[in-house]
């Protein structure tokens, strides 16, 4: 069986407070937002609480899409893409 590899950049959240405020402005709980973004509640909670400062580019994109904001508004790349 062949292994599949994909490119993924690590993305750093610009501001935990802005992410939390944006979710609240939409009237969503963390769990509700996580469902909307197709992510686990723990991923969203860890970013908001500061236990995680970075995530994969696909996670960052899912969050920005679920919030309806432009790509790059909430996250910044921490370096070149890597195979994972």
Gaussian input, Z-matrix of N, CA and C with variables (Angstrom, degrees):
# hf/3-21g

backbone

0 1
 N
 C     1     B1
 C     2     B2     1     A1
 N     3     B3     2     A2     1     D1
 C     4     B4     3     A3     2     D2
 C     5     B5     4     A4     3     D3
 N     6     B6     5     A5     4     D4
 C     7     B7     6     A6     5     D5
 C     8     B8     7     A7     6     D6
 N     9     B9     8     A8     7     D7
 C    10    B10     9     A9     8     D8
 C    11    B11    10    A10     9     D9
 N    12    B12    11    A11    10    D10
 C    13    B13    12    A12    11    D11
 C    14    B14    13    A13    12    D12
 N    15    B15    14    A14    13    D13
 C    16    B16    15    A15    14    D14
 C    17    B17    16    A16    15    D15
 N    18    B18    17    A17    16    D16
 C    19    B19    18    A18    17    D17
 C    20    B20    19    A19    18    D18
 N    21    B21    20    A20    19    D19
 C    22    B22    21    A21    20    D20
 C    23    B23    22    A22    21    D21
 N    24    B24    23    A23    22    D22
 C    25    B25    24    A24    23    D23
 C    26    B26    25    A25    24    D24
 N    27    B27    26    A26    25    D25
 C    28    B28    27    A27    26    D26
 C    29    B29    28    A28    27    D27
 N    30    B30    29    A29    28    D28
 C    31    B31    30    A30    29    D29
 C    32    B32    31    A31    30    D30
 N    33    B33    32    A32    31    D31
 C    34    B34    33    A33    32    D32
 C    35    B35    34    A34    33    D33
 N    36    B36    35    A35    34    D34
 C    37    B37    36    A36    35    D35
 C    38    B38    37    A37    36    D36
 N    39    B39    38    A38    37    D37
 C    40    B40    39    A39    38    D38
 C    41    B41    40    A40    39    D39
 N    42    B42    41    A41    40    D40
 C    43    B43    42    A42    41    D41
 C    44    B44    43    A43    42    D42
 N    45    B45    44    A44    43    D43
 C    46    B46    45    A45    44    D44
 C    47    B47    46    A46    45    D45
 N    48    B48    47    A47    46    D46
 C    49    B49    48    A48    47    D47
 C    50    B50    49    A49    48    D48
 N    51    B51    50    A50    49    D49
 C    52    B52    51    A51    50    D50
 C    53    B53    52    A52    51    D51
 N    54    B54    53    A53    52    D52
 C    55    B55    54    A54    53    D53
 C    56    B56    55    A55    54    D54
 N    57    B57    56    A56    55    D55
 C    58    B58    57    A57    56    D56
 C    59    B59    58    A58    57    D57
 N    60    B60    59    A59    58    D58
 C    61    B61    60    A60    59    D59
 C    62    B62    61    A61    60    D60
 N    63    B63    62    A62    61    D61
 C    64    B64    63    A63    62    D62
 C    65    B65    64    A64    63    D63
 N    66    B66    65    A65    64    D64
 C    67    B67    66    A66    65    D65
 C    68    B68    67    A67    66    D66
 N    69    B69    68    A68    67    D67
 C    70    B70    69    A69    68    D68
 C    71    B71    70    A70    69    D69
 N    72    B72    71    A71    70    D70
 C    73    B73    72    A72    71    D71
 C    74    B74    73    A73    72    D72
 N    75    B75    74    A74    73    D73
 C    76    B76    75    A75    74    D74
 C    77    B77    76    A76    75    D75
 N    78    B78    77    A77    76    D76
 C    79    B79    78    A78    77    D77
 C    80    B80    79    A79    78    D78
 N    81    B81    80    A80    79    D79
 C    82    B82    81    A81    80    D80
 C    83    B83    82    A82    81    D81
 N    84    B84    83    A83    82    D82
 C    85    B85    84    A84    83    D83
 C    86    B86    85    A85    84    D84
 N    87    B87    86    A86    85    D85
 C    88    B88    87    A87    86    D86
 C    89    B89    88    A88    87    D87
 N    90    B90    89    A89    88    D88
 C    91    B91    90    A90    89    D89
 C    92    B92    91    A91    90    D90
 N    93    B93    92    A92    91    D91
 C    94    B94    93    A93    92    D92
 C    95    B95    94    A94    93    D93
 N    96    B96    95    A95    94    D94
 C    97    B97    96    A96    95    D95
 C    98    B98    97    A97    96    D96
 N    99    B99    98    A98    97    D97
 C   100   B100    99    A99    98    D98
 C   101   B101   100   A100    99    D99
 N   102   B102   101   A101   100   D100
 C   103   B103   102   A102   101   D101
 C   104   B104   103   A103   102   D102
 N   105   B105   104   A104   103   D103
 C   106   B106   105   A105   104   D104
 C   107   B107   106   A106   105   D105
 N   108   B108   107   A107   106   D106
 C   109   B109   108   A108   107   D107
 C   110   B110   109   A109   108   D108
 N   111   B111   110   A110   109   D109
 C   112   B112   111   A111   110   D110
 C   113   B113   112   A112   111   D111
 N   114   B114   113   A113   112   D112
 C   115   B115   114   A114   113   D113
 C   116   B116   115   A115   114   D114
 N   117   B117   116   A116   115   D115
 C   118   B118   117   A117   116   D116
 C   119   B119   118   A118   117   D117
 N   120   B120   119   A119   118   D118
 C   121   B121   120   A120   119   D119
 C   122   B122   121   A121   120   D120
 N   123   B123   122   A122   121   D121
 C   124   B124   123   A123   122   D122
 C   125   B125   124   A124   123   D123
 N   126   B126   125   A125   124   D124
 C   127   B127   126   A126   125   D125
 C   128   B128   127   A127   126   D126
 N   129   B129   128   A128   127   D127
 C   130   B130   129   A129   128   D128
 C   131   B131   130   A130   129   D129
 N   132   B132   131   A131   130   D130
 C   133   B133   132   A132   131   D131
 C   134   B134   133   A133   132   D132
 N   135   B135   134   A134   133   D133
 C   136   B136   135   A135   134   D134
 C   137   B137   136   A136   135   D135
 N   138   B138   137   A137   136   D136
 C   139   B139   138   A138   137   D137
 C   140   B140   139   A139   138   D138
 N   141   B141   140   A140   139   D139
 C   142   B142   141   A141   140   D140
 C   143   B143   142   A142   141   D141
 N   144   B144   143   A143   142   D142
 C   145   B145   144   A144   143   D143
 C   146   B146   145   A145   144   D144
 N   147   B147   146   A146   145   D145
 C   148   B148   147   A147   146   D146
 C   149   B149   148   A148   147   D147
 N   150   B150   149   A149   148   D148
 C   151   B151   150   A150   149   D149
 C   152   B152   151   A151   150   D150
 N   153   B153   152   A152   151   D151
 C   154   B154   153   A153   152   D152
 C   155   B155   154   A154   153   D153
 N   156   B156   155   A155   154   D154
 C   157   B157   156   A156   155   D155
 C   158   B158   157   A157   156   D156
 N   159   B159   158   A158   157   D157
 C   160   B160   159   A159   158   D158
 C   161   B161   160   A160   159   D159
 N   162   B162   161   A161   160   D160
 C   163   B163   162   A162   161   D161
 C   164   B164   163   A163   162   D162
 N   165   B165   164   A164   163   D163
 C   166   B166   165   A165   164   D164
 C   167   B167   166   A166   165   D165
 N   168   B168   167   A167   166   D166
 C   169   B169   168   A168   167   D167
 C   170   B170   169   A169   168   D168
 N   171   B171   170   A170   169   D169
 C   172   B172   171   A171   170   D170
 C   173   B173   172   A172   171   D171
 N   174   B174   173   A173   172   D172
 C   175   B175   174   A174   173   D173
 C   176   B176   175   A175   174   D174
 N   177   B177   176   A176   175   D175
 C   178   B178   177   A177   176   D176
 C   179   B179   178   A178   177   D177
 N   180   B180   179   A179   178   D178
 C   181   B181   180   A180   179   D179
 C   182   B182   181   A181   180   D180
 N   183   B183   182   A182   181   D181
 C   184   B184   183   A183   182   D182
 C   185   B185   184   A184   183   D183
 N   186   B186   185   A185   184   D184
 C   187   B187   186   A186   185   D185
 C   188   B188   187   A187   186   D186
 N   189   B189   188   A188   187   D187
 C   190   B190   189   A189   188   D188
 C   191   B191   190   A190   189   D189
 N   192   B192   191   A191   190   D190
 C   193   B193   192   A192   191   D191
 C   194   B194   193   A193   192   D192
 N   195   B195   194   A194   193   D193
 C   196   B196   195   A195   194   D194
 C   197   B197   196   A196   195   D195
 N   198   B198   197   A197   196   D196
 C   199   B199   198   A198   197   D197
 C   200   B200   199   A199   198   D198
 N   201   B201   200   A200   199   D199
 C   202   B202   201   A201   200   D200
 C   203   B203   202   A202   201   D201
 N   204   B204   203   A203   202   D202
 C   205   B205   204   A204   203   D203
 C   206   B206   205   A205   204   D204
 N   207   B207   206   A206   205   D205
 C   208   B208   207   A207   206   D206
 C   209   B209   208   A208   207   D207
 N   210   B210   209   A209   208   D208
 C   211   B211   210   A210   209   D209
 C   212   B212   211   A211   210   D210
 N   213   B213   212   A212   211   D211
 C   214   B214   213   A213   212   D212
 C   215   B215   214   A214   213   D213
 N   216   B216   215   A215   214   D214
 C   217   B217   216   A216   215   D215
 C   218   B218   217   A217   216   D216
 N   219   B219   218   A218   217   D217
 C   220   B220   219   A219   218   D218
 C   221   B221   220   A220   219   D219
 N   222   B222   221   A221   220   D220
 C   223   B223   222   A222   221   D221
 C   224   B224   223   A223   222   D222
 N   225   B225   224   A224   223   D223
 C   226   B226   225   A225   224   D224
 C   227   B227   226   A226   225   D225
 N   228   B228   227   A227   226   D226
 C   229   B229   228   A228   227   D227
 C   230   B230   229   A229   228   D228
 N   231   B231   230   A230   229   D229
 C   232   B232   231   A231   230   D230
 C   233   B233   232   A232   231   D231
 N   234   B234   233   A233   232   D232
 C   235   B235   234   A234   233   D233
 C   236   B236   235   A235   234   D234
 N   237   B237   236   A236   235   D235
 C   238   B238   237   A237   236   D236
 C   239   B239   238   A238   237   D237
 N   240   B240   239   A239   238   D238
 C   241   B241   240   A240   239   D239
 C   242   B242   241   A241   240   D240
 N   243   B243   242   A242   241   D241
 C   244   B244   243   A243   242   D242
 C   245   B245   244   A244   243   D243
 N   246   B246   245   A245   244   D244
 C   247   B247   246   A246   245   D245
 C   248   B248   247   A247   246   D246
 N   249   B249   248   A248   247   D247
 C   250   B250   249   A249   248   D248
 C   251   B251   250   A250   249   D249

   B1=1.4412
   B2=1.5296
   B3=1.3237
   B4=1.4623
   B5=1.5178
   B6=1.3147
   B7=1.4613
   B8=1.5217
   B9=1.3132
   B10=1.4520
   B11=1.5118
   B12=1.2932
   B13=1.4538
   B14=1.5193
   B15=1.3020
   B16=1.4467
   B17=1.5204
   B18=1.3099
   B19=1.4525
   B20=1.5211
   B21=1.3081
   B22=1.4515
   B23=1.5193
   B24=1.2980
   B25=1.4648
   B26=1.5167
   B27=1.3056
   B28=1.4486
   B29=1.5257
   B30=1.3107
   B31=1.4577
   B32=1.5253
   B33=1.3360
   B34=1.4616
   B35=1.5204
   B36=1.3251
   B37=1.4526
   B38=1.5256
   B39=1.3237
   B40=1.4617
   B41=1.5325
   B42=1.3507
   B43=1.4577
   B44=1.5316
   B45=1.3344
   B46=1.4708
   B47=1.5259
   B48=1.3364
   B49=1.4644
   B50=1.5283
   B51=1.3263
   B52=1.4665
   B53=1.5245
   B54=1.3172
   B55=1.4611
   B56=1.5296
   B57=1.3167
   B58=1.4649
   B59=1.5233
   B60=1.3309
   B61=1.4706
   B62=1.5204
   B63=1.3179
   B64=1.4624
   B65=1.5343
   B66=1.3226
   B67=1.4663
   B68=1.5247
   B69=1.3368
   B70=1.4733
   B71=1.5209
   B72=1.3408
   B73=1.4656
   B74=1.5273
   B75=1.3206
   B76=1.4658
   B77=1.5265
   B78=1.3371
   B79=1.4627
   B80=1.5177
   B81=1.3292
   B82=1.4590
   B83=1.5231
   B84=1.3081
   B85=1.4678
   B86=1.5223
   B87=1.3302
   B88=1.4676
   B89=1.5173
   B90=1.3312
   B91=1.4774
   B92=1.5303
   B93=1.3186
   B94=1.4664
   B95=1.5124
   B96=1.3216
   B97=1.4579
   B98=1.5220
   B99=1.3343
   B100=1.4686
   B101=1.5288
   B102=1.3362
   B103=1.4748
   B104=1.5225
   B105=1.3165
   B106=1.4698
   B107=1.5286
   B108=1.3277
   B109=1.4661
   B110=1.5237
   B111=1.3345
   B112=1.4619
   B113=1.5202
   B114=1.3435
   B115=1.4615
   B116=1.5196
   B117=1.3169
   B118=1.4625
   B119=1.5286
   B120=1.3170
   B121=1.4611
   B122=1.5217
   B123=1.3286
   B124=1.4654
   B125=1.5289
   B126=1.3153
   B127=1.4642
   B128=1.5243
   B129=1.3145
   B130=1.4674
   B131=1.5225
   B132=1.3278
   B133=1.4584
   B134=1.5233
   B135=1.3114
   B136=1.4676
   B137=1.5254
   B138=1.3235
   B139=1.4648
   B140=1.5247
   B141=1.3230
   B142=1.4666
   B143=1.5297
   B144=1.3221
   B145=1.4626
   B146=1.5241
   B147=1.3277
   B148=1.4533
   B149=1.5190
   B150=1.3268
   B151=1.4629
   B152=1.5279
   B153=1.3312
   B154=1.4678
   B155=1.5098
   B156=1.3030
   B157=1.4590
   B158=1.5169
   B159=1.3501
   B160=1.4560
   B161=1.5257
   B162=1.3189
   B163=1.4667
   B164=1.5239
   B165=1.3045
   B166=1.4606
   B167=1.5283
   B168=1.3095
   B169=1.4654
   B170=1.5218
   B171=1.3299
   B172=1.4602
   B173=1.5304
   B174=1.3288
   B175=1.4625
   B176=1.5264
   B177=1.3269
   B178=1.4648
   B179=1.5264
   B180=1.3110
   B181=1.4589
   B182=1.5259
   B183=1.3344
   B184=1.4645
   B185=1.5277
   B186=1.3255
   B187=1.4619
   B188=1.5267
   B189=1.3271
   B190=1.4619
   B191=1.5289
   B192=1.3100
   B193=1.4693
   B194=1.5251
   B195=1.3329
   B196=1.4627
   B197=1.5292
   B198=1.3291
   B199=1.4621
   B200=1.5228
   B201=1.3293
   B202=1.4576
   B203=1.5177
   B204=1.3219
   B205=1.4686
   B206=1.5304
   B207=1.3192
   B208=1.4644
   B209=1.5232
   B210=1.3297
   B211=1.4624
   B212=1.5298
   B213=1.3176
   B214=1.4534
   B215=1.5129
   B216=1.3183
   B217=1.4696
   B218=1.5253
   B219=1.3340
   B220=1.4690
   B221=1.5222
   B222=1.3302
   B223=1.4614
   B224=1.5215
   B225=1.3222
   B226=1.4524
   B227=1.5335
   B228=1.3136
   B229=1.4604
   B230=1.5224
   B231=1.3260
   B232=1.4669
   B233=1.5200
   B234=1.3114
   B235=1.4616
   B236=1.5001
   B237=1.3227
   B238=1.4636
   B239=1.5263
   B240=1.3380
   B241=1.4547
   B242=1.5296
   B243=1.3110
   B244=1.4590
   B245=1.5075
   B246=1.3361
   B247=1.4467
   B248=1.5099
   B249=1.3156
   B250=1.4612
   B251=1.4884
   A1=108.08
   A2=117.08
   A3=122.00
   A4=110.27
   A5=115.67
   A6=120.64
   A7=108.72
   A8=115.94
   A9=119.44
   A10=108.57
   A11=115.81
   A12=122.24
   A13=107.70
   A14=115.92
   A15=119.86
   A16=109.07
   A17=114.86
   A18=120.09
   A19=109.13
   A20=116.12
   A21=120.70
   A22=109.10
   A23=116.25
   A24=120.84
   A25=107.94
   A26=115.32
   A27=120.17
   A28=107.50
   A29=115.70
   A30=121.41
   A31=109.46
   A32=116.73
   A33=121.71
   A34=109.25
   A35=115.80
   A36=121.95
   A37=108.67
   A38=116.41
   A39=120.56
   A40=111.31
   A41=117.46
   A42=120.40
   A43=110.29
   A44=115.62
   A45=120.35
   A46=110.03
   A47=116.31
   A48=121.16
   A49=111.34
   A50=116.92
   A51=119.98
   A52=110.30
   A53=117.50
   A54=120.22
   A55=110.72
   A56=117.33
   A57=121.11
   A58=110.92
   A59=117.60
   A60=121.14
   A61=111.52
   A62=116.66
   A63=121.74
   A64=110.10
   A65=117.15
   A66=121.78
   A67=110.06
   A68=116.43
   A69=120.50
   A70=111.65
   A71=116.88
   A72=120.06
   A73=112.00
   A74=116.37
   A75=120.44
   A76=111.97
   A77=116.06
   A78=119.92
   A79=113.47
   A80=116.45
   A81=120.86
   A82=110.93
   A83=115.22
   A84=120.95
   A85=107.21
   A86=116.42
   A87=119.27
   A88=110.37
   A89=116.35
   A90=119.92
   A91=111.37
   A92=116.29
   A93=120.48
   A94=111.69
   A95=115.70
   A96=119.68
   A97=111.16
   A98=116.44
   A99=120.44
   A100=109.96
   A101=117.07
   A102=119.98
   A103=110.55
   A104=116.33
   A105=121.48
   A106=110.87
   A107=117.18
   A108=121.55
   A109=112.78
   A110=117.80
   A111=120.95
   A112=112.59
   A113=116.13
   A114=121.76
   A115=110.03
   A116=116.09
   A117=118.91
   A118=109.22
   A119=115.28
   A120=119.95
   A121=110.49
   A122=117.31
   A123=119.79
   A124=111.48
   A125=118.40
   A126=120.64
   A127=110.55
   A128=116.56
   A129=121.24
   A130=110.27
   A131=117.02
   A132=121.22
   A133=112.04
   A134=117.61
   A135=120.84
   A136=111.72
   A137=117.73
   A138=120.27
   A139=110.87
   A140=116.63
   A141=120.29
   A142=111.38
   A143=117.02
   A144=121.19
   A145=112.78
   A146=117.67
   A147=120.97
   A148=114.32
   A149=117.29
   A150=119.76
   A151=110.63
   A152=115.65
   A153=122.55
   A154=107.36
   A155=116.59
   A156=120.66
   A157=112.06
   A158=115.92
   A159=120.56
   A160=110.47
   A161=114.40
   A162=120.94
   A163=107.49
   A164=116.68
   A165=121.95
   A166=109.40
   A167=116.05
   A168=120.53
   A169=112.24
   A170=118.18
   A171=119.25
   A172=111.40
   A173=117.52
   A174=121.34
   A175=110.06
   A176=116.84
   A177=121.23
   A178=110.53
   A179=116.94
   A180=121.40
   A181=111.05
   A182=117.41
   A183=120.95
   A184=110.62
   A185=117.30
   A186=121.26
   A187=110.47
   A188=117.11
   A189=119.92
   A190=111.59
   A191=117.79
   A192=120.66
   A193=111.07
   A194=116.93
   A195=120.89
   A196=111.71
   A197=116.55
   A198=121.05
   A199=112.13
   A200=116.17
   A201=120.29
   A202=112.99
   A203=116.52
   A204=119.59
   A205=109.76
   A206=116.64
   A207=119.18
   A208=112.47
   A209=117.54
   A210=120.94
   A211=110.53
   A212=115.22
   A213=120.36
   A214=114.32
   A215=117.78
   A216=120.40
   A217=111.42
   A218=116.59
   A219=120.80
   A220=113.94
   A221=117.30
   A222=120.92
   A223=110.77
   A224=115.61
   A225=122.73
   A226=108.21
   A227=116.26
   A228=120.83
   A229=110.46
   A230=115.53
   A231=120.02
   A232=111.64
   A233=117.50
   A234=120.24
   A235=111.20
   A236=116.55
   A237=120.49
   A238=111.52
   A239=117.01
   A240=120.77
   A241=111.78
   A242=116.84
   A243=123.26
   A244=109.05
   A245=117.13
   A246=120.91
   A247=109.30
   A248=116.03
   A249=119.90
   A250=109.79
   D1=128.70
   D2=-178.34
   D3=-81.24
   D4=140.76
   D5=176.36
   D6=-80.04
   D7=142.22
   D8=175.57
   D9=-103.64
   D10=138.10
   D11=-179.73
   D12=-123.61
   D13=144.55
   D14=175.72
   D15=-135.48
   D16=155.48
   D17=177.19
   D18=-82.90
   D19=135.89
   D20=177.28
   D21=-146.60
   D22=128.95
   D23=175.91
   D24=-95.67
   D25=146.95
   D26=173.61
   D27=-83.64
   D28=133.43
   D29=-176.88
   D30=-118.25
   D31=137.64
   D32=179.45
   D33=-105.41
   D34=132.25
   D35=177.22
   D36=-69.03
   D37=129.16
   D38=-178.17
   D39=-71.10
   D40=-40.55
   D41=-176.60
   D42=-154.01
   D43=119.76
   D44=176.41
   D45=-62.78
   D46=-40.65
   D47=-176.90
   D48=-63.65
   D49=-41.04
   D50=179.81
   D51=-65.55
   D52=-42.46
   D53=177.26
   D54=-59.74
   D55=-48.11
   D56=179.73
   D57=-62.15
   D58=-43.43
   D59=179.53
   D60=-63.26
   D61=-42.00
   D62=179.93
   D63=-60.64
   D64=-44.30
   D65=179.08
   D66=-62.89
   D67=-44.50
   D68=178.77
   D69=-63.21
   D70=-40.20
   D71=179.10
   D72=-60.21
   D73=-30.26
   D74=177.18
   D75=-79.93
   D76=-5.93
   D77=179.48
   D78=75.74
   D79=26.54
   D80=-177.21
   D81=-109.54
   D82=150.08
   D83=169.11
   D84=-82.04
   D85=168.27
   D86=175.44
   D87=-58.81
   D88=-43.89
   D89=-179.51
   D90=-63.97
   D91=-43.38
   D92=178.74
   D93=-62.63
   D94=-41.27
   D95=178.15
   D96=-66.31
   D97=-43.02
   D98=179.36
   D99=-57.87
   D100=-43.62
   D101=177.23
   D102=-61.23
   D103=-45.09
   D104=-179.19
   D105=-60.10
   D106=-37.98
   D107=-178.71
   D108=-84.86
   D109=-9.55
   D110=-178.10
   D111=75.23
   D112=30.07
   D113=-178.43
   D114=-120.04
   D115=167.51
   D116=175.74
   D117=-78.65
   D118=151.83
   D119=176.91
   D120=-59.33
   D121=-38.37
   D122=-177.85
   D123=-63.20
   D124=-37.14
   D125=177.82
   D126=-60.89
   D127=-48.77
   D128=179.97
   D129=-64.46
   D130=-46.72
   D131=-178.97
   D132=-61.44
   D133=-42.61
   D134=-179.29
   D135=-64.81
   D136=-35.65
   D137=176.67
   D138=-68.33
   D139=-44.94
   D140=-178.92
   D141=-67.18
   D142=-39.53
   D143=-177.55
   D144=-78.94
   D145=-13.32
   D146=179.74
   D147=87.76
   D148=7.44
   D149=176.25
   D150=-72.89
   D151=-23.07
   D152=173.68
   D153=-126.32
   D154=133.98
   D155=177.54
   D156=-106.19
   D157=-17.62
   D158=-178.05
   D159=-130.29
   D160=164.14
   D161=175.42
   D162=-154.65
   D163=171.84
   D164=177.97
   D165=-71.36
   D166=155.51
   D167=-177.91
   D168=-60.47
   D169=-34.58
   D170=179.39
   D171=-68.61
   D172=-32.01
   D173=176.10
   D174=-68.70
   D175=-45.10
   D176=178.20
   D177=-59.94
   D178=-43.32
   D179=179.71
   D180=-64.32
   D181=-41.27
   D182=178.41
   D183=-61.91
   D184=-40.40
   D185=179.17
   D186=-65.61
   D187=-47.84
   D188=-178.70
   D189=-65.65
   D190=-37.56
   D191=176.81
   D192=-64.87
   D193=-44.63
   D194=-178.91
   D195=-64.45
   D196=-28.18
   D197=177.56
   D198=-86.11
   D199=-14.48
   D200=-178.89
   D201=74.67
   D202=26.42
   D203=179.42
   D204=-107.41
   D205=160.03
   D206=-177.90
   D207=-67.66
   D208=146.86
   D209=176.49
   D210=-57.23
   D211=135.58
   D212=179.31
   D213=94.07
   D214=-7.72
   D215=-179.80
   D216=-68.81
   D217=-44.29
   D218=-175.09
   D219=-101.21
   D220=-19.12
   D221=-174.79
   D222=-128.22
   D223=150.87
   D224=176.14
   D225=-130.55
   D226=141.99
   D227=-179.69
   D228=-68.09
   D229=140.71
   D230=178.68
   D231=-98.12
   D232=0.58
   D233=179.24
   D234=163.59
   D235=-174.97
   D236=-178.75
   D237=-68.24
   D238=153.83
   D239=177.45
   D240=-58.88
   D241=149.24
   D242=177.68
   D243=-127.65
   D244=155.33
   D245=174.33
   D246=-77.20
   D247=139.61
   D248=174.77
   D249=-134.29

